[in-house]
Amino acid sequence: MILSPEDIKRISDLVKKDPAQFSMKTEDGLKVLRNKERNNGELVCFFLNNEGLCSIYDLRPKGCTFYPLIWDMKQHKVISDDYCPYYKMFNQFINKFTHEVEDFVFRLYGEI
Ligand code: SF4
């Protein structure tokens, strides 16, 4: 999940951890959440707890609040991520949230 500078500051203050512990930089310079490995080798979000819940839910990254709506880099538009088993249910919200998702992505990438 992409992280804005505001996400990183808010989460770092909340969990009292250095951002390097829960975030990393991608090749294109964006900051994203780190994954952690479970005992069975499965990679999951750094903040997913053992009960399968988000441990920072109230202050989760902005991009998580939109999910499964995401910006598709190839199609250049907002889609519902078919990695989510319920993604079809969210197709109806694409138009409603497109502007908000675009604003968020635009600020991070500087262009769409
Ligand atoms: S909602 Fe929480 S557990 Fe899920 S990706 Fe976002 S930060 Fe991680």
Residues whose N, C-alpha, C, O or C-beta is under 5 A from the ligand:
A	BS01	SF4	M1 C45 F47 L48 C54 R60 P61 C64
